[in-house]
Each structure stands twice: as structure tokens, then as C-alpha cells.
Amino acid sequence: MSREVRFENLREPEVRSYAAADATVLIPIGAIEQHGSHLPIDTDIYMATRISTGCAAAFDDVLVAPPIPWGLSNAHLGLGGTLTLRPGTFLALAEDIVDSLVACGFRRICWINGHNSNKPMLTLFVYEAKRRHGISVASLTYYDFACATFAEVRRSPMGGAGHACEFETSLQMDAQPGRVGDPAGSDHLVEPMTRWDFRDITDMGIASVGYTFAERFPRGVAGAASAATAETGRILFEAALAGVTSFVGEYRALPVPKPYSGDQRR
């Protein structure tokens, strides 16, 4: 990279200069959870961070905050290798980080999410941040920008992409092949619990039923990891990065109001 984009590697005067110029800060957030026997447990936060740094490099005024590795992963606890937050802890952590960035002078802040279960809390939080500060915080989930591309290049049938699946395994094969194990024997296609339930990353469903992975996917895989290829991963990464970069380009151009003063918060 031609410039340092990582917030923690800057000196305080540099941070102050970026804030004064209305720079955008991306916050990668993911999960530390089991991904079957073949993928590293940092898969979600690794990809969210990789997308964030790749996006920031496309601009001269976008920074990347230190990644937040933990998310809402209680459904994975029964299979080990998982560290999770409670919803209240997640919300409080998000509030503290954004409060701190606002105190540093930043008014353009975007969460780059890599874990599906974080989505509802981040959607809630962007409106809570508006109430607290009067600024328009954004959030997105990087892989949503690659789902249409995946539908065109996938090798697995419907139900082949849910967790530690063709989609995620392909991304890891492209990004860090030395950390990917053999997925043989781990495939478990997603069978929806109701007609309206999640069935694939390309068909998220319109209703939810609670479950644990230990009960429903005892090998820790929801989908067909055996269908993954590094070439598919490269295509998916490029699609996700292009989509996220396009969004951030539009977001950073939006007018941003001044944050509320203390007596305006309610």
C-alpha cells in the first residue's frame, strides 16, 4: 500500500488530521468460531479485515480500525473452538468503539461485517448511533456483495453454501491456502427447517427458527466444502471487494451533519 491505512499504526497527529478532513473509518467485525475441521476459526474476521484493508487502499481518506474479532456465535459453542459475546455485550462494545471514534472527531464510520449472526445487531446499532450522536453510521456484510456472482460460478447445489462451505472454503483457498485442511467427508447440505427458513447464502429466507450447530450440523459444516476451489475464491473476493468499495465510495460522499452536543441527545 502507498499509505498506512491501519488506525493503530498512525501517530495521534495523523489521526487528528484524518478526522479534520472528514475521513471515513471502517471497522472490521467478525467472529471467532469453529469452521468445521478444515478452516481456521478466524475465517470471518480474517475476511472482513482483508476486504476492509483492500477497500481502504482504493481511497486517500479511508482508515481501518483495529478488527473486532468476536461476534454472536453462541450457536457454535457446542462444537468447541468458539468465543462469543452476548447481544448486550455486543451492543455495548459497538457503542463504546463508535463513541470513541466520535470523540476523536470522526463522523463517517462504517462497519464491515463478516459473520451472519452479527447482522441484526449492526442494523439495530446504526439507528442507535444516529439517536446518540446524530451521525449516519453505516454497516454492511461483505459477502452479500458476492452472492449474485456466486450463483453464477458455484459448483454445489442449493444448500451448498451456509457455513464453512463452498463459499467460505473457496475464499480461504484463495487467500491463505496453507491454512486450509482437507474438507473430505464434511459436507452437509442445508435442509430448511420450514419452507421459509434459510436454505443457502443465496436464499436467506424470511423466517428464523433457533438451533445449535451441534444439533443440526454436527461436523460444523453447513454446505458443500468439497466443491470449493481457489479460482472460485478469487472471483468471489474480487466481486465482494468491488461491491464494498463502491458502497464506501458513495457513503463517503454523503453530507454528514455535525454530531449532537450533549444536551441534544435523547
PyMOL commands that set and color helices and strands:
alter all, ss='L'
color gray80, all
select helices_A, chain A and resi 7-9+12-20+43-56+74-79+87-103+116-133+142-153+166-175+177-179+213-216+225-227+230-251+262-264
alter helices_A, ss='H'
color red, helices_A
select strands_A, chain A and resi 24-29+62-64+108-113+138-141+161-163+222-223
alter strands_A, ss='S'
color yellow, strands_A
deselect
rebuild
show_as cartoon
